[in-house]
Amino acid sequence: MGPFRYSPASTIAMLKERIVAEWPKDKKIAPKGANDIKLINAGKILENNKIVGQCRVHCGDLPEAVITMHVVVQPSVTKVKT
């Protein structure tokens, strides 16, 4: 997905909501909500209350405005009563 442009003041929670909204409908595994998504940058899981500007890690020759994040979908598990 992406690339997307975000304000440095956007929260990680806002990014997750956009990812859910723009997730390809033809994919077998899809997040139902922002809680089903983890964003990872430089090996760290990003917290929902952090802003994008706090998540920048200098990476080689990429411009400072570029942040590469990995999206992990971990759907909620519904417990079945027996």
Rosetta constraint file for C-alpha pairs under 8 A:
AtomPair CA 1 CA 23 HARMONIC 7.95 0.50
AtomPair CA 6 CA 10 HARMONIC 6.47 0.50
AtomPair CA 6 CA 52 HARMONIC 7.82 0.50
AtomPair CA 7 CA 52 HARMONIC 7.41 0.50
AtomPair CA 8 CA 51 HARMONIC 6.63 0.50
AtomPair CA 8 CA 52 HARMONIC 4.93 0.50
AtomPair CA 8 CA 53 HARMONIC 4.38 0.50
AtomPair CA 9 CA 51 HARMONIC 5.54 0.50
AtomPair CA 9 CA 52 HARMONIC 6.20 0.50
AtomPair CA 9 CA 53 HARMONIC 6.30 0.50
AtomPair CA 10 CA 14 HARMONIC 6.33 0.50
AtomPair CA 10 CA 15 HARMONIC 7.36 0.50
AtomPair CA 10 CA 51 HARMONIC 5.39 0.50
AtomPair CA 10 CA 52 HARMONIC 5.74 0.50
AtomPair CA 10 CA 53 HARMONIC 7.93 0.50
AtomPair CA 11 CA 15 HARMONIC 6.64 0.50
AtomPair CA 11 CA 48 HARMONIC 6.54 0.50
AtomPair CA 11 CA 49 HARMONIC 6.04 0.50
AtomPair CA 11 CA 50 HARMONIC 5.59 0.50
AtomPair CA 11 CA 51 HARMONIC 4.13 0.50
AtomPair CA 11 CA 52 HARMONIC 5.95 0.50
AtomPair CA 12 CA 16 HARMONIC 6.30 0.50
AtomPair CA 12 CA 39 HARMONIC 7.98 0.50
AtomPair CA 12 CA 46 HARMONIC 6.98 0.50
AtomPair CA 12 CA 47 HARMONIC 6.63 0.50
AtomPair CA 12 CA 48 HARMONIC 4.72 0.50
AtomPair CA 12 CA 49 HARMONIC 6.41 0.50
AtomPair CA 12 CA 50 HARMONIC 5.90 0.50
AtomPair CA 12 CA 51 HARMONIC 5.89 0.50
AtomPair CA 12 CA 52 HARMONIC 6.43 0.50
AtomPair CA 13 CA 17 HARMONIC 6.32 0.50
AtomPair CA 13 CA 34 HARMONIC 7.07 0.50
AtomPair CA 13 CA 47 HARMONIC 7.98 0.50
AtomPair CA 13 CA 48 HARMONIC 4.55 0.50
AtomPair CA 13 CA 49 HARMONIC 6.70 0.50
AtomPair CA 14 CA 18 HARMONIC 6.41 0.50
AtomPair CA 15 CA 19 HARMONIC 6.24 0.50
AtomPair CA 16 CA 20 HARMONIC 6.24 0.50
AtomPair CA 16 CA 34 HARMONIC 5.20 0.50
AtomPair CA 16 CA 37 HARMONIC 6.70 0.50
AtomPair CA 16 CA 39 HARMONIC 7.84 0.50
AtomPair CA 17 CA 21 HARMONIC 6.24 0.50
AtomPair CA 17 CA 33 HARMONIC 7.25 0.50
AtomPair CA 17 CA 34 HARMONIC 5.54 0.50
AtomPair CA 18 CA 22 HARMONIC 6.09 0.50
AtomPair CA 19 CA 23 HARMONIC 5.72 0.50
AtomPair CA 20 CA 31 HARMONIC 6.15 0.50
AtomPair CA 20 CA 32 HARMONIC 7.04 0.50
AtomPair CA 20 CA 33 HARMONIC 6.20 0.50
AtomPair CA 20 CA 34 HARMONIC 6.50 0.50
AtomPair CA 23 CA 30 HARMONIC 7.04 0.50
AtomPair CA 23 CA 31 HARMONIC 7.83 0.50
AtomPair CA 24 CA 30 HARMONIC 8.00 0.50
AtomPair CA 25 CA 30 HARMONIC 7.78 0.50
AtomPair CA 29 CA 73 HARMONIC 7.68 0.50
AtomPair CA 30 CA 73 HARMONIC 7.05 0.50
AtomPair CA 30 CA 75 HARMONIC 7.62 0.50
AtomPair CA 31 CA 36 HARMONIC 5.31 0.50
AtomPair CA 31 CA 37 HARMONIC 6.62 0.50
AtomPair CA 31 CA 73 HARMONIC 6.11 0.50
AtomPair CA 31 CA 74 HARMONIC 7.44 0.50
AtomPair CA 31 CA 75 HARMONIC 6.06 0.50
AtomPair CA 32 CA 36 HARMONIC 6.57 0.50
AtomPair CA 32 CA 75 HARMONIC 7.32 0.50
AtomPair CA 33 CA 37 HARMONIC 7.49 0.50
AtomPair CA 36 CA 73 HARMONIC 5.67 0.50
AtomPair CA 36 CA 74 HARMONIC 5.08 0.50
AtomPair CA 36 CA 75 HARMONIC 4.89 0.50
AtomPair CA 36 CA 76 HARMONIC 6.22 0.50
AtomPair CA 37 CA 71 HARMONIC 6.71 0.50
AtomPair CA 37 CA 72 HARMONIC 5.67 0.50
AtomPair CA 37 CA 73 HARMONIC 4.77 0.50
AtomPair CA 37 CA 74 HARMONIC 6.14 0.50
AtomPair CA 37 CA 75 HARMONIC 7.78 0.50
AtomPair CA 38 CA 45 HARMONIC 6.53 0.50
AtomPair CA 38 CA 46 HARMONIC 7.25 0.50
AtomPair CA 38 CA 71 HARMONIC 5.94 0.50
AtomPair CA 38 CA 72 HARMONIC 5.11 0.50
AtomPair CA 38 CA 73 HARMONIC 6.55 0.50
AtomPair CA 38 CA 74 HARMONIC 7.59 0.50
AtomPair CA 39 CA 45 HARMONIC 5.78 0.50
AtomPair CA 39 CA 46 HARMONIC 5.62 0.50
AtomPair CA 39 CA 69 HARMONIC 6.15 0.50
AtomPair CA 39 CA 70 HARMONIC 5.64 0.50
AtomPair CA 39 CA 71 HARMONIC 4.91 0.50
AtomPair CA 39 CA 72 HARMONIC 6.41 0.50
AtomPair CA 40 CA 44 HARMONIC 5.32 0.50
AtomPair CA 40 CA 45 HARMONIC 4.50 0.50
AtomPair CA 40 CA 46 HARMONIC 5.84 0.50
AtomPair CA 40 CA 69 HARMONIC 5.39 0.50
AtomPair CA 40 CA 70 HARMONIC 4.99 0.50
AtomPair CA 40 CA 71 HARMONIC 6.55 0.50
AtomPair CA 40 CA 72 HARMONIC 7.77 0.50
AtomPair CA 41 CA 45 HARMONIC 6.66 0.50
AtomPair CA 41 CA 46 HARMONIC 6.97 0.50
AtomPair CA 41 CA 55 HARMONIC 7.43 0.50
AtomPair CA 41 CA 67 HARMONIC 7.81 0.50
AtomPair CA 41 CA 68 HARMONIC 6.57 0.50
AtomPair CA 41 CA 69 HARMONIC 4.86 0.50
AtomPair CA 41 CA 70 HARMONIC 6.51 0.50
AtomPair CA 42 CA 57 HARMONIC 7.04 0.50
AtomPair CA 42 CA 69 HARMONIC 7.93 0.50
AtomPair CA 46 CA 50 HARMONIC 7.25 0.50
AtomPair CA 46 CA 55 HARMONIC 7.63 0.50
AtomPair CA 50 CA 54 HARMONIC 6.60 0.50
AtomPair CA 50 CA 55 HARMONIC 7.60 0.50
AtomPair CA 51 CA 55 HARMONIC 6.94 0.50
AtomPair CA 52 CA 56 HARMONIC 7.06 0.50
AtomPair CA 56 CA 64 HARMONIC 7.57 0.50
AtomPair CA 56 CA 67 HARMONIC 6.31 0.50
AtomPair CA 57 CA 67 HARMONIC 7.53 0.50
AtomPair CA 58 CA 62 HARMONIC 7.81 0.50
AtomPair CA 58 CA 64 HARMONIC 6.66 0.50
AtomPair CA 62 CA 66 HARMONIC 6.38 0.50
